[in-house]
């Protein structure tokens, strides 16, 4: 399963394995995903594969009002709630 996930991340999302930590997987710069319910968009920074059965997408967004950055970790069970923007 993990081999398939890494292959998908590499081929479909332009992902690159992290050289310092093989359990981390970096996605191409500026990949934007959208919460299907709220419409809020997030920039994906990494994919954490340390738990082989439960990968986590790490992303962030800016608050344009005061230039604050918010961070979000999306667990496997919530993947279905997000789409490419």
Protein Blocks (a to p, Z undefined) as FASTA:
>chain_A
ZZmmmmmmmmmnopacdfklmkbccddehiacddfklopacddfbdcfkbmmlccddddd
ddfklopacdddddfklmmmpccZZ
